[in-house]
Amino acid sequence: MKVHHHIRAFEQVLASYDGKLPLHRHLIVYFKQHKQMGSSDRRWASRYIYSYFRLGKALLDVPTIERLAVADFLCNNELSLITEHAFPAAATQIAAPIENKLAIVKAQFPSFQLKDVFPFNKQLSEGIDTHQFLLSLFTQPDLFIRVKETHLPTIKAKLENAGVMVKELSETTLALPNGTKLEQVIEDARLYQVQDFSSQKTGNYFEPKPYEYWWDCCAASGGKSLLIHSLEPKVKLLVSDVRETSLGNLQERFQLAGIKDYQKKVIDLLQNNDQILHHYEFDGVLLDAPCSGAGTWGRTPEMLYFFEEHKVSNYAKLQKAIAENVVKYLKPGKPLIYMTCSVFKEENEEVVAHLLENFPLKLESQELISGYRDKADSMFVARLVKTDDQG
């Protein structure tokens, strides 16, 4: 029976994965090693493994294939062979609203609790609708691109002509189905940047001015630097990261975007960097801090499944230490933009409270950007302004 083929393929993929690599990278390697799998097999195996992890920590005591059937039922509107086989009561309700589906699961599995999907005892940031956030974990977020205002109508038309479902969210943002092969539709990669909608919204807090000197201190591959440059093309930038490979990716993206007026440095922000930065003073610092990533787990559900709660406190310590080491390079009256892609209060408001208590900073504004309302990631952003030249 074909369903047994599906079950065997899923079980083999699950057994091969230990959570150390991002799931999408693991699947690329796995499928290269198992060339006998056809495109249909790869597609179903990917769907099943992502659905399985989307159930988070719920129903862990249920046999694996039954658990998968429940997960796949909650996460999809098209019936799979495994759901039909292992959870037949759900077969006729595959297209039902999510609340109805939850009731069906609860009737069949009385131990099921929605809160067990995301069972962490850490307090969530203010402004999160916990129920809606939990429901969002069953859905893959959209793919978002940021484009110049002048290019948006042309790019939108090209995508629509190629049969891609497009939503215009702002004068510079388009939402597309996840998995859209952009490079096959828009040949010139200089015309857009892939960036989550919530990440784009953090730019509302930057307020750069021409010729100011800003430091993107955890720059990674440069998403926030590209964003601030789109807001103010005459801003000057220092970009740094502890990983040289990330800065290599950043350099490629900057070249494509035509950005030339910047410096880049490999800097470990947990060390004393006075020798490297002793003469630097910045008009603004972007701190997109390392974090649990809990606001992105709808996109990376394997992280939800494998995450250990004690790591939240470890990240909070790291965030405080990094912030403490960058504040001193900020000019008085200028902003530190603190950002995470976490939904945990300990990494967000509590880090901000620590900085306000220990450094000459005042809070101008902060927000938990609830991306689940837009099929996007959730992010936290705070704008803190240095009040004097001490610290």
Secondary structure by P-SEA (a helix, b strand, c coil): caaaaaaaaaaaaaaaccccccaaaaaaaaaaacccccaaaaaaaaaaaaaaaccccccccccaaaaaaaaaaacccccccccccccccccccccccaaaaaaaaaaaccccccccccccccccccccaaaaaaaaccbbbbbbbbbcccaaaaaaaaaaaaccccccccccbbbccccccccccccccccccccccccccccccccccccbbbbcccccccaaaaaaaaacccbbbbbbcccaaaaaaaaaaaaaaccccccccccccccccccccccccccbbbccccccccccccccccccccccccaaaaaaaaaaaaaaaccccccccbbbbbbbccccccccaaaaaaaaaccccccccccccccccccbbbbbbbbbbbccccc
